[in-house]
Amino acid sequence: MPVSTTFEVLADPTRRQIVAFLAEGESPVRDIVDQFNTSAPAISQHLKVLREAGLVSMRPDAQRRIYSVNRTALAESAAWLMRMGGFWSEQLEGLERGLKQGRL
């Protein structure tokens, strides 16, 4: 999944909270729903979006659906952020040098 889509999906605060909750360990849907003051259908929709983005996975366990975070997908996004962090650090340092030298 493209990195930009990952960030679009994680732009929603509820989805970020779901991912943070699942980062502590896999969980059945009922336990995820219990963490929020939101309806079960709304949480199910958020889980669907996260699953389609590849950020979480689901496995059936009898009548339950167990969700877990996809650590590989999160690691790829984190690596991208680290690369971009270096880029922006260099740009900001260049700006600072230019300002100190009176060139800007």
N, CA and C atoms as an extended XYZ file, in Angstrom:
312
Properties=species:S:1:pos:R:3:atomname:S:1:resname:S:1:resid:I:1 pbc="F F F"
N         0.847       -1.180        0.000 N   MET     1
C         0.000        0.000        0.000 CA  MET     1
C         0.887        1.235        0.000 C   MET     1
N         0.548        2.225       -0.804 N   PRO     2
C         1.352        3.440       -0.832 CA  PRO     2
C         1.400        4.113        0.536 C   PRO     2
N         2.543        4.695        0.846 N   VAL     3
C         2.714        5.341        2.141 CA  VAL     3
C         1.684        6.433        2.350 C   VAL     3
N         1.386        7.213        1.310 N   SER     4
C         0.427        8.306        1.477 CA  SER     4
C        -0.930        7.778        1.929 C   SER     4
N        -1.332        6.635        1.412 N   THR     5
C        -2.606        6.057        1.818 CA  THR     5
C        -2.559        5.648        3.283 C   THR     5
N        -1.444        5.122        3.724 N   THR     6
C        -1.282        4.761        5.134 CA  THR     6
C        -1.531        5.971        6.011 C   THR     6
N        -0.938        7.097        5.654 N   PHE     7
C        -1.103        8.295        6.466 CA  PHE     7
C        -2.516        8.861        6.358 C   PHE     7
N        -3.142        8.715        5.215 N   GLU     8
C        -4.526        9.143        5.085 CA  GLU     8
C        -5.418        8.330        6.018 C   GLU     8
N        -5.183        7.027        6.068 N   VAL     9
C        -5.976        6.153        6.935 CA  VAL     9
C        -5.725        6.509        8.401 C   VAL     9
N        -4.462        6.761        8.745 N   LEU    10
C        -4.118        7.057       10.134 CA  LEU    10
C        -4.410        8.506       10.525 C   LEU    10
N        -4.892        9.306        9.586 N   ALA    11
C        -5.265       10.679        9.915 CA  ALA    11
C        -6.467       10.706       10.862 C   ALA    11
N        -7.250        9.648       10.852 N   ASP    12
C        -8.417        9.576       11.731 CA  ASP    12
C        -7.968        9.203       13.146 C   ASP    12
N        -8.331        9.997       14.155 N   PRO    13
C        -7.867        9.728       15.517 CA  PRO    13
C        -8.355        8.390       16.089 C   PRO    13
N        -9.551        7.980       15.737 N   THR    14
C       -10.046        6.696       16.231 CA  THR    14
C        -9.212        5.556       15.671 C   THR    14
N        -8.860        5.640       14.405 N   ARG    15
C        -8.030        4.583       13.807 CA  ARG    15
C        -6.652        4.551       14.447 C   ARG    15
N        -6.095        5.722       14.734 N   ARG    16
C        -4.795        5.751       15.418 CA  ARG    16
C        -4.904        5.095       16.786 C   ARG    16
N        -5.984        5.349       17.486 N   GLN    17
C        -6.175        4.749       18.812 CA  GLN    17
C        -6.350        3.237       18.705 C   GLN    17
N        -7.048        2.782       17.685 N   ILE    18
C        -7.212        1.339       17.477 CA  ILE    18
C        -5.850        0.694       17.232 C   ILE    18
N        -5.050        1.305       16.378 N   VAL    19
C        -3.718        0.761       16.095 CA  VAL    19
C        -2.874        0.749       17.371 C   VAL    19
N        -2.938        1.818       18.147 N   ALA    20
C        -2.181        1.877       19.407 CA  ALA    20
C        -2.645        0.773       20.360 C   ALA    20
N        -3.944        0.555       20.431 N   PHE    21
C        -4.481       -0.502       21.299 CA  PHE    21
C        -3.992       -1.869       20.831 C   PHE    21
N        -4.046       -2.110       19.529 N   LEU    22
C        -3.624       -3.406       18.990 CA  LEU    22
C        -2.110       -3.588       19.042 C   LEU    22
N        -1.363       -2.511       19.130 N   ALA    23
C         0.093       -2.621       19.252 CA  ALA    23
C         0.476       -3.321       20.556 C   ALA    23
N        -0.429       -3.295       21.530 N   GLU    24
C        -0.183       -3.974       22.810 CA  GLU    24
C        -0.460       -5.466       22.726 C   GLU    24
N        -1.122       -5.917       21.670 N   GLY    25
C        -1.409       -7.332       21.484 CA  GLY    25
C        -2.712       -7.528       20.741 C   GLY    25
N        -2.870       -8.717       20.165 N   GLU    26
C        -4.090       -8.976       19.402 CA  GLU    26
C        -5.305       -8.962       20.313 C   GLU    26
N        -6.459       -8.724       19.694 N   SER    27
C        -7.669       -8.546       20.482 CA  SER    27
C        -8.906       -8.882       19.657 C   SER    27
N        -9.923       -9.460       20.301 N   PRO    28
C       -11.187       -9.671       19.593 CA  PRO    28
C       -11.929       -8.339       19.421 C   PRO    28
N       -12.785       -8.294       18.440 N   VAL    29
C       -13.534       -7.069       18.137 CA  VAL    29
C       -14.242       -6.524       19.373 C   VAL    29
N       -14.859       -7.391       20.144 N   ARG    30
C       -15.620       -6.938       21.326 CA  ARG    30
C       -14.737       -6.127       22.267 C   ARG    30
N       -13.507       -6.576       22.488 N   ASP    31
C       -12.596       -5.843       23.374 CA  ASP    31
C       -12.192       -4.503       22.770 C   ASP    31
N       -12.069       -4.464       21.455 N   ILE    32
C       -11.734       -3.198       20.785 CA  ILE    32
C       -12.893       -2.226       20.940 C   ILE    32
N       -14.099       -2.702       20.694 N   VAL    33
C       -15.300       -1.856       20.822 CA  VAL    33
C       -15.406       -1.304       22.240 C   VAL    33
N       -15.091       -2.135       23.235 N   ASP    34
C       -15.205       -1.707       24.632 CA  ASP    34
C       -14.252       -0.574       24.988 C   ASP    34
N       -13.227       -0.349       24.185 N   GLN    35
C       -12.252        0.712       24.453 CA  GLN    35
C       -12.744        2.097       24.029 C   GLN    35
N       -13.836        2.133       23.285 N   PHE    36
C       -14.280        3.390       22.688 CA  PHE    36
C       -15.726        3.695       23.044 C   PHE    36
N       -16.031        4.960       23.018 N   ASN    37
C       -17.400        5.418       23.229 CA  ASN    37
C       -18.044        5.605       21.855 C   ASN    37
N       -17.987        4.527       21.074 N   THR    38
C       -18.464        4.530       19.695 CA  THR    38
C       -19.228        3.230       19.458 C   THR    38
N       -20.139        3.243       18.530 N   SER    39
C       -20.927        2.040       18.251 CA  SER    39
C       -20.070        0.935       17.644 C   SER    39
N       -20.509       -0.284       17.835 N   ALA    40
C       -19.816       -1.442       17.256 CA  ALA    40
C       -19.744       -1.344       15.730 C   ALA    40
N       -20.824       -0.942       15.052 N   PRO    41
C       -20.724       -0.805       13.595 CA  PRO    41
C       -19.678        0.235       13.161 C   PRO    41
N       -19.555        1.320       13.914 N   ALA    42
C       -18.560        2.349       13.571 CA  ALA    42
C       -17.147        1.791       13.736 C   ALA    42
N       -16.902        1.056       14.821 N   ILE    43
C       -15.581        0.448       15.035 CA  ILE    43
C       -15.315       -0.595       13.954 C   ILE    43
N       -16.328       -1.360       13.598 N   SER    44
C       -16.159       -2.346       12.523 CA  SER    44
C       -15.767       -1.676       11.214 C   SER    44
N       -16.343       -0.522       10.935 N   GLN    45
C       -15.991        0.217        9.727 CA  GLN    45
C       -14.533        0.686        9.786 C   GLN    45
N       -14.120        1.191       10.938 N   HIS    46
C       -12.726        1.607       11.104 CA  HIS    46
C       -11.787        0.411       10.914 C   HIS    46
N       -12.151       -0.730       11.475 N   LEU    47
C       -11.322       -1.932       11.328 CA  LEU    47
C       -11.242       -2.365        9.867 C   LEU    47
N       -12.341       -2.223        9.150 N   LYS    48
C       -12.349       -2.564        7.726 CA  LYS    48
C       -11.372       -1.682        6.956 C   LYS    48
N       -11.403       -0.390        7.226 N   VAL    49
C       -10.498        0.542        6.542 CA  VAL    49
C        -9.041        0.206        6.889 C   VAL    49
N        -8.767       -0.063        8.160 N   LEU    50
C        -7.414       -0.425        8.580 CA  LEU    50
C        -6.961       -1.730        7.929 C   LEU    50
N        -7.870       -2.681        7.839 N   ARG    51
C        -7.547       -3.980        7.225 CA  ARG    51
C        -7.269       -3.802        5.735 C   ARG    51
N        -8.103       -3.032        5.037 N   GLU    52
C        -7.912       -2.799        3.606 CA  GLU    52
C        -6.610       -2.045        3.327 C   GLU    52
N        -6.182       -1.226        4.273 N   ALA    53
C        -4.924       -0.496        4.134 CA  ALA    53
C        -3.724       -1.373        4.498 C   ALA    53
N        -3.995       -2.556        5.022 N   GLY    54
C        -2.921       -3.463        5.393 CA  GLY    54
C        -2.282       -3.149        6.730 C   GLY    54
N        -2.914       -2.294        7.523 N   LEU    55
C        -2.343       -1.913        8.810 CA  LEU    55
C        -2.704       -2.876        9.931 C   LEU    55
N        -3.810       -3.593        9.772 N   VAL    56
C        -4.189       -4.632       10.730 CA  VAL    56
C        -4.597       -5.877        9.951 C   VAL    56
N        -4.558       -6.986       10.641 N   SER    57
C        -5.033       -8.227       10.036 CA  SER    57
C        -6.049       -8.867       10.969 C   SER    57
N        -6.860       -9.750       10.402 N   MET    58
C        -7.912      -10.411       11.157 CA  MET    58
C        -7.806      -11.904       10.922 C   MET    58
N        -7.993      -12.653       12.001 N   ARG    59
C        -8.058      -14.102       11.878 CA  ARG    59
C        -9.301      -14.583       12.611 C   ARG    59
N       -10.001      -15.527       12.026 N   PRO    60
C       -11.182      -16.065       12.709 CA  PRO    60
C       -10.758      -17.013       13.827 C   PRO    60
N       -11.523      -17.017       14.893 N   ASP    61
C       -11.323      -17.930       16.011 CA  ASP    61
C       -12.715      -18.341       16.489 C   ASP    61
N       -13.198      -19.463       15.952 N   ALA    62
C       -14.583      -19.895       16.186 CA  ALA    62
C       -15.516      -18.787       15.703 C   ALA    62
N       -16.315      -18.224       16.599 N   GLN    63
C       -17.264      -17.171       16.227 CA  GLN    63
C       -16.672      -15.767       16.365 C   GLN    63
N       -15.443      -15.683       16.845 N   ARG    64
C       -14.829      -14.372       17.079 CA  ARG    64
C       -13.899      -13.997       15.926 C   ARG    64
N       -13.675      -12.693       15.794 N   ARG    65
C       -12.682      -12.176       14.863 CA  ARG    65
C       -11.592      -11.512       15.704 C   ARG    65
N       -10.384      -12.007       15.546 N   ILE    66
C        -9.253      -11.505       16.322 CA  ILE    66
C        -8.411      -10.603       15.424 C   ILE    66
N        -8.162       -9.389       15.890 N   TYR    67
C        -7.384       -8.425       15.122 CA  TYR    67
C        -5.997       -8.246       15.729 C   TYR    67
N        -5.041       -7.986       14.852 N   SER    68
C        -3.683       -7.672       15.290 CA  SER    68
C        -3.107       -6.625       14.354 C   SER    68
N        -2.132       -5.904       14.859 N   VAL    69
C        -1.487       -4.857       14.070 CA  VAL    69
C        -0.488       -5.507       13.118 C   VAL    69
N        -0.354       -4.929       11.936 N   ASN    70
C         0.626       -5.391       10.961 CA  ASN    70
C         1.901       -4.588       11.195 C   ASN    70
N         2.809       -5.152       11.953 N   ARG    71
C         4.029       -4.434       12.336 CA  ARG    71
C         4.909       -4.101       11.131 C   ARG    71
N         4.886       -4.948       10.111 N   THR    72
C         5.688       -4.684        8.918 CA  THR    72
C         5.228       -3.399        8.235 C   THR    72
N         3.916       -3.245        8.081 N   ALA    73
C         3.384       -2.035        7.435 CA  ALA    73
C         3.719       -0.791        8.249 C   ALA    73
N         3.615       -0.891        9.559 N   LEU    74
C         3.948        0.258       10.401 CA  LEU    74
C         5.438        0.565       10.337 C   LEU    74
N         6.265       -0.470       10.274 N   ALA    75
C         7.714       -0.267       10.185 CA  ALA    75
C         8.082        0.429        8.874 C   ALA    75
N         7.410        0.063        7.781 N   GLU    76
C         7.676        0.716        6.492 CA  GLU    76
C         7.322        2.200        6.561 C   GLU    76
N         6.213        2.514        7.199 N   SER    77
C         5.811        3.915        7.335 CA  SER    77
C         6.786        4.665        8.241 C   SER    77
N         7.218        4.021        9.313 N   ALA    78
C         8.181        4.649       10.220 CA  ALA    78
C         9.506        4.907        9.504 C   ALA    78
N         9.936        3.967        8.677 N   ALA    79
C        11.184        4.140        7.926 CA  ALA    79
C        11.061        5.325        6.971 C   ALA    79
N         9.909        5.460        6.325 N   TRP    80
C         9.687        6.586        5.423 CA  TRP    80
C         9.762        7.903        6.197 C   TRP    80
N         9.129        7.941        7.372 N   LEU    81
C         9.163        9.154        8.197 CA  LEU    81
C        10.593        9.496        8.603 C   LEU    81
N        11.379        8.487        8.932 N   MET    82
C        12.773        8.732        9.318 CA  MET    82
C        13.550        9.333        8.147 C   MET    82
N        13.335        8.795        6.941 N   ARG    83
C        14.008        9.352        5.766 CA  ARG    83
C        13.588       10.804        5.553 C   ARG    83
N        12.307       11.075        5.686 N   MET    84
C        11.812       12.435        5.489 CA  MET    84
C        12.293       13.355        6.605 C   MET    84
N        12.429       12.822        7.815 N   GLY    85
C        12.940       13.622        8.928 CA  GLY    85
C        14.343       14.117        8.627 C   GLY    85
N        15.174       13.248        8.051 N   GLY    86
C        16.524       13.649        7.668 CA  GLY    86
C        16.502       14.711        6.588 C   GLY    86
N        15.616       14.556        5.637 N   PHE    87
C        15.476       15.539        4.564 CA  PHE    87
C        15.130       16.904        5.142 C   PHE    87
N        14.124       16.956        6.012 N   TRP    88
C        13.693       18.239        6.552 CA  TRP    88
C        14.732       18.830        7.485 C   TRP    88
N        15.440       17.992        8.212 N   SER    89
C        16.509       18.507        9.071 CA  SER    89
C        17.561       19.226        8.235 C   SER    89
N        17.957       18.614        7.119 N   GLU    90
C        18.940       19.231        6.233 CA  GLU    90
C        18.415       20.545        5.669 C   GLU    90
N        17.155       20.568        5.257 N   GLN    91
C        16.575       21.779        4.684 CA  GLN    91
C        16.526       22.905        5.719 C   GLN    91
N        16.121       22.558        6.938 N   LEU    92
C        16.024       23.571        7.990 CA  LEU    92
C        17.398       24.071        8.415 C   LEU    92
N        18.383       23.182        8.433 N   GLU    93
C        19.746       23.614        8.760 CA  GLU    93
C        20.268       24.572        7.694 C   GLU    93
N        19.975       24.275        6.426 N   GLY    94
C        20.373       25.173        5.345 CA  GLY    94
C        19.710       26.531        5.464 C   GLY    94
N        18.448       26.536        5.819 N   LEU    95
C        17.724       27.795        6.019 CA  LEU    95
C        18.353       28.576        7.164 C   LEU    95
N        18.657       27.897        8.253 N   GLU    96
C        19.265       28.563        9.410 CA  GLU    96
C        20.617       29.179        9.032 C   GLU    96
N        21.435       28.425        8.298 N   ARG    97
C        22.736       28.954        7.861 CA  ARG    97
C        22.542       30.194        6.994 C   ARG    97
N        21.598       30.114        6.063 N   GLY    98
C        21.333       31.253        5.190 CA  GLY    98
C        20.875       32.479        5.962 C   GLY    98
N        20.045       32.275        6.963 N   LEU    99
C        19.570       33.396        7.775 CA  LEU    99
C        20.698       34.005        8.584 C   LEU    99
N        21.544       33.163        9.156 N   LYS   100
C        22.673       33.661        9.965 CA  LYS   100
C        23.669       34.410        9.117 C   LYS   100
N        23.830       34.002        7.871 N   GLN   101
C        24.788       34.663        6.973 CA  GLN   101
C        24.159       35.855        6.253 C   GLN   101
N        22.890       36.105        6.515 N   GLY   102
C        22.219       37.243        5.917 CA  GLY   102
C        21.904       37.077        4.446 C   GLY   102
N        21.902       35.843        3.972 N   ARG   103
C        21.617       35.601        2.550 CA  ARG   103
C        20.110       35.472        2.307 C   ARG   103
N        19.342       35.337        3.309 N   LEU   104
C        17.891       35.162        3.123 CA  LEU   104
C        17.134       36.256        3.829 C   LEU   104
